[in-house]
Structure formats: structure tokens, C-alpha cells
Amino acid sequence: MTETFTGRIREAARALAPEVFTVRDLSIKAEVMTRKDHQRIRDVLHELRETGEIVRMGRGQYSYAGRSKKKNELREVMWRVLRARRNVTVEDLMELAGASERYAREWLGMLVRRGVLSHHADRYRMIADPIDMPSDEDKAQALRLLRQMKKTRALEALDEASAAIAEARKLIESCDGGCHEPGDGQGE
């Protein structure tokens, strides 16, 4: 089984728990020692902090808090809370469903755009009950478009580089050792 880099860092953090640890501690535990890997560890820590799995304890110090619920499970819990209460706040979803503030706001915003909720001050009120939770296809479509744009840009950059290499190759082959830079006083 292939282990991902994030998985290695997660396991190292889990093994160091409940102690507070540093990036160096993680790198030793996960057996990653290059400078490039240290930056990757920092990137993974940032991602895990976003999900709440890692908590920053101080400058350069972290603690493993554990994996949170998967997003699908979390959405289901938030949906049940919303349907039971009909009126909720972001804080309600944070407390009752265990959602992060950012994720709860994003999810509630999607439901407002879908016409399921209305938003007044800090409260969200259910105005339509579709029974089944609406999916967030807008976000999935946006991610698909972003990936396609990145792919297109990368292919264009490769085409430009290939053209430049072909042009340089022609120049080199046409010289056969007798080429000089213009203005160097030779070969003119």
C-alpha cells in the first residue's frame, strides 16, 4: 500500500500525541530530512490546522487533536440540526455538529444560494424543506474549471518551451562551430 506524504505526517503527529511537537520533531518521527520536505511538512501542518486535526500551541509548536468527522458526515449532522431547529446560527452548527466556523458559513451560504434558507443578521431560517440535503455542485464545478485552466496553462507553457528549444537547436545546428555573436568583430 502506498502511503501519502500527508499520511506519514499525520501518523507521526499521532505518535507524538499528546505531547506538543515542532516541525523538527515531526521530520525526525516521519523520517523526512530534506529542506524541501520540511517545507512540505509546513504545508501539511497548515492543511491539518484548517481541518482542526492539528492545533497550534505557540510559535512553532503544535499538538495533535485528532481527525474530525468527514465532510459528508458533517454535512449530514448539520442538515439534521437545521431540519430539527429550522432556525440556526453558525455558532449552533459549530457547537452541535462540530463544524468549523468557516465550513459552517460556507455550507449555510450554499443553502441560501439554493433558496433553502434565508439569512437575517446572524440567523439562518429554513424557508424550503427539500427533505434531502442539497449538494454543492457549484463548488465541484468551480474546482473542475480551475483544474482545467491550470492544465491548459501548463500545456501552453510546455508548447512555448518546446518551440524555444527547437529554435535554439536550429541555431546551434546551423552554426557548425563557425558562429559568432553579432558585434564581436569576428565572422562579419
Protein Blocks (a to p, Z undefined) as FASTA:
>chain_A
ZZdfklmmmmmmmmmpcbdcdfklmmmmnopabfklmmmmmmmmmmmmmnomaccfbghi
acdebjaddfklmmmmmmmmmmmnopacfklmmmmnopafklmmmmmmmmmmnopacceh
jbccdfbdehiacddfklmmmmmmmmmmmmmmmmmmmmmmmmmmmmmmmmmmmnnopacc
ehilpaZZ
